[in-house]
Amino acid sequence: MKNSTNTKAPVVGTWNVQKGKLKEKYKILNDEDLRYETGKKDEMLKRVQVKIGKTKEEFDALMASL
């Protein structure tokens, strides 16, 4: 799958772990914000990035650290 945002965060297989860590760290996030749909990874990641108020670079670093 081509990743147009260049976010290096793997979704398949580890998404549930990452999702749990994000929800723990950012209480503002809910299940709907973090719902993964095939083909809509970039939209979901952008939605989360905006909701937690991070720049793209900050968000990429955050996802890489999870």
KAGICOR-V305550 format. One record per residue. N is the residue number from 1. RES is the residue in one letter. SS is DSSP state (H for helix, E for strand, L for the rest). Layout:
N/RES/SS + N/RES/SS
This chain:
1/M/L + 2/K/L + 3/N/L + 4/S/L + 5/T/L + 6/N/L + 7/T/L + 8/K/L + 9/A/L + 10/P/L + 11/V/L + 12/V/L + 13/G/L + 14/T/L + 15/W/H + 16/N/H + 17/V/H + 18/Q/H + 19/K/H + 20/G/H + 21/K/H + 22/L/H + 23/K/H + 24/E/H + 25/K/H + 26/Y/L + 27/K/L + 28/I/L + 29/L/L + 30/N/L + 31/D/L + 32/E/L + 33/D/L + 34/L/L + 35/R/L + 36/Y/L + 37/E/L + 38/T/L + 39/G/L + 40/K/L + 41/K/H + 42/D/H + 43/E/H + 44/M/H + 45/L/H + 46/K/H + 47/R/H + 48/V/H + 49/Q/H + 50/V/H + 51/K/H + 52/I/L + 53/G/L + 54/K/L + 55/T/L + 56/K/H + 57/E/H + 58/E/H + 59/F/H + 60/D/H + 61/A/H + 62/L/H + 63/M/H + 64/A/H + 65/S/H + 66/L/L
